[in-house]
Amino acid sequence: NKTKTTGAIRSAQRNFLRRLVHNSTEPNWGFEDHLFPPEKTVFLSLVKAKGFVKMNEDGQLGFTDPTDKSFMPLWEKSLGFIRSSRSGKRSLREFIEDLMQPPIKLKYGMLQFWLPLVLYARRNDFALYEGEAYIPTISNETLEIALRHPHKYFIKAFQVEGVDLELFKKYREFLNQSDRLPTNEAFIETVRPFLTFYRGLNQYSKKTTRLSPKASRVRDVIAKSKDPEALFFKELPAAMGTSKKQLAKDEEKASQYIEDLQSVIREIRTSYEVLIQRFMD
């Protein structure tokens, strides 16, 4: 009956998602040769047979565009939806509805495997949100919950170019990080030191009002940040009394912005030491 069918799909889906996230770099995703659970059938027929994976030089599997041309319309439709979110967040419910419309008309059972496959394979092309909360790392549990409540989850594709790209490069120079494209992984790598910096502060440095206005604003936007793209290109510049539009006009001003940000970070970090010194004096 329908209940048993739905239960079987969810069980296969859950196991498929676990393999997708934890075993997708392994040959045959770690499936044993002599066993054929439902999720292995999905892997063989949907992933391997359609050419979504290939072996890298280091002997690990990696995702690629499908080699089966019959899947290209579906693949391009999916990538098109992700690209369409560059101008603003779009919900996974919209994604599902888009794929179920003609001419694709993807069926429910297929969607339960196709959508997480696309999202995980292209996870570096967008940021994932639950409501307003940024989800830096996509887990199999996150994918499972997102499929059950797609209206609560949103994607926002990165469109980092022009002044944003130059500013992103300066942030990475500031952090002594190598130059790389602004993917989700790169955003996580770049925002982590800021979040680690804040978490490492003692309670005094997190709460004190004995900071310059700039330092107070910078500390607060880092503490409240939910979106690394907004933090780097809107919130931090605004906290520093400028904007990316102003920084775009003057290379020297952009470099000075990073130097000033370093000074502000130093002020926040040493605020407790300054307090102790005042008592000692």
Solvent accessible surface area in square Angstrom, and as a share of the most:
residue,aa,sasa,rsa
1,N,129,0.66
2,K,171,0.73
3,T,109,0.64
4,K,149,0.63
5,T,74,0.43
6,T,42,0.24
7,G,40,0.38
8,A,62,0.48
9,I,40,0.20
10,R,98,0.36
11,S,51,0.33
12,A,9,0.07
13,Q,8,0.04
14,R,84,0.31
15,N,45,0.23
16,F,0,0.00
17,L,1,0.01
18,R,105,0.38
19,R,67,0.25
20,L,0,0.00
21,V,26,0.15
22,H,117,0.52
23,N,32,0.17
24,S,8,0.05
25,T,65,0.38
26,E,66,0.29
27,P,80,0.50
28,N,51,0.26
29,W,0,0.00
30,G,31,0.30
31,F,14,0.06
32,E,94,0.42
33,D,117,0.60
34,H,137,0.61
35,L,87,0.43
36,F,136,0.57
37,P,43,0.27
38,P,87,0.55
39,E,15,0.07
40,K,13,0.05
41,T,74,0.43
42,V,27,0.16
43,F,1,0.00
44,L,59,0.30
45,S,58,0.37
46,L,10,0.05
47,V,0,0.00
48,K,98,0.42
49,A,71,0.55
50,K,47,0.20
51,G,10,0.10
52,F,3,0.01
53,V,21,0.12
54,K,119,0.51
55,M,103,0.46
56,N,63,0.32
57,E,190,0.85
58,D,104,0.54
59,G,39,0.38
60,Q,86,0.38
61,L,17,0.08
62,G,17,0.17
63,F,53,0.22
64,T,40,0.23
65,D,67,0.35
66,P,8,0.05
67,T,103,0.60
68,D,41,0.21
69,K,174,0.74
70,S,85,0.55
71,F,30,0.13
72,M,57,0.25
73,P,82,0.51
74,L,15,0.08
75,W,2,0.01
76,E,78,0.35
77,K,67,0.29
78,S,0,0.00
79,L,17,0.09
80,G,25,0.24
81,F,5,0.02
82,I,6,0.03
83,R,107,0.39
84,S,47,0.30
85,S,0,0.00
86,R,103,0.38
87,S,110,0.71
88,G,27,0.26
89,K,74,0.31
90,R,71,0.26
91,S,11,0.07
92,L,1,0.01
93,R,117,0.43
94,E,65,0.29
95,F,0,0.00
96,I,26,0.13
97,E,89,0.40
98,D,41,0.21
99,L,0,0.00
100,M,87,0.39
101,Q,98,0.44
102,P,92,0.58
103,P,122,0.76
104,I,39,0.20
105,K,114,0.48
106,L,20,0.10
107,K,146,0.62
108,Y,109,0.41
109,G,25,0.24
110,M,57,0.26
111,L,2,0.01
112,Q,16,0.07
113,F,18,0.07
114,W,0,0.00
115,L,1,0.00
116,P,0,0.00
117,L,1,0.00
118,V,0,0.00
119,L,4,0.02
120,Y,19,0.07
121,A,20,0.15
122,R,72,0.26
123,R,84,0.31
124,N,50,0.26
125,D,55,0.28
126,F,2,0.01
127,A,1,0.00
128,L,4,0.02
129,Y,1,0.00
130,E,82,0.37
131,G,32,0.31
132,E,119,0.53
133,A,51,0.39
134,Y,33,0.13
135,I,28,0.14
136,P,60,0.38
137,T,99,0.57
138,I,10,0.05
139,S,35,0.23
140,N,12,0.06
141,E,100,0.45
142,T,21,0.12
143,L,2,0.01
144,E,23,0.10
145,I,83,0.42
146,A,2,0.02
147,L,17,0.08
148,R,109,0.40
149,H,72,0.32
150,P,22,0.14
151,H,79,0.35
152,K,97,0.41
153,Y,7,0.03
154,F,56,0.23
155,I,0,0.00
156,K,34,0.14
157,A,3,0.02
158,F,24,0.10
159,Q,83,0.37
160,V,18,0.11
161,E,106,0.48
162,G,53,0.51
163,V,42,0.24
164,D,16,0.08
165,L,47,0.24
166,E,85,0.38
167,L,4,0.02
168,F,0,0.00
169,K,64,0.27
170,K,27,0.12
171,Y,0,0.00
172,R,4,0.01
173,E,119,0.53
174,F,37,0.16
175,L,39,0.19
176,N,144,0.74
177,Q,38,0.17
178,S,85,0.55
179,D,105,0.55
180,R,82,0.30
181,L,139,0.69
182,P,19,0.12
183,T,35,0.21
184,N,11,0.05
185,E,90,0.40
186,A,0,0.00
187,F,0,0.00
188,I,27,0.14
189,E,55,0.25
190,T,0,0.00
191,V,9,0.05
192,R,126,0.46
193,P,46,0.29
194,F,5,0.02
195,L,56,0.28
196,T,72,0.42
197,F,24,0.10
198,Y,45,0.17
199,R,155,0.57
200,G,68,0.65
201,L,18,0.09
202,N,65,0.33
203,Q,116,0.51
204,Y,55,0.21
205,S,2,0.01
206,K,42,0.18
207,K,144,0.61
208,T,11,0.07
209,T,121,0.70
210,R,157,0.57
211,L,23,0.11
212,S,43,0.28
213,P,96,0.60
214,K,76,0.32
215,A,0,0.00
216,S,26,0.17
217,R,101,0.37
218,V,0,0.00
219,R,16,0.06
220,D,54,0.28
221,V,34,0.20
222,I,3,0.01
223,A,45,0.35
224,K,152,0.65
225,S,26,0.17
226,K,120,0.51
227,D,29,0.15
228,P,3,0.02
229,E,27,0.12
230,A,23,0.18
231,L,0,0.00
232,F,0,0.00
233,F,6,0.03
234,K,136,0.57
235,E,58,0.26
236,L,0,0.00
237,P,0,0.00
238,A,64,0.50
239,A,4,0.03
240,M,10,0.04
241,G,59,0.57
242,T,20,0.12
243,S,43,0.28
244,K,67,0.29
245,K,147,0.62
246,Q,79,0.35
247,L,5,0.02
248,A,57,0.44
249,K,158,0.67
250,D,63,0.33
251,E,115,0.51
252,E,138,0.62
253,K,86,0.36
254,A,8,0.06
255,S,43,0.28
256,Q,88,0.39
257,Y,8,0.03
258,I,17,0.08
259,E,95,0.43
260,D,48,0.25
261,L,0,0.00
262,Q,65,0.29
263,S,55,0.35
264,V,10,0.06
265,I,11,0.06
266,R,133,0.48
267,E,58,0.26
268,I,0,0.00
269,R,130,0.47
270,T,39,0.23
271,S,7,0.05
272,Y,90,0.34
273,E,112,0.50
274,V,74,0.42
275,L,31,0.15
276,I,71,0.36
277,Q,92,0.41
278,R,95,0.35
279,F,160,0.67
280,M,147,0.65
281,D,135,0.70
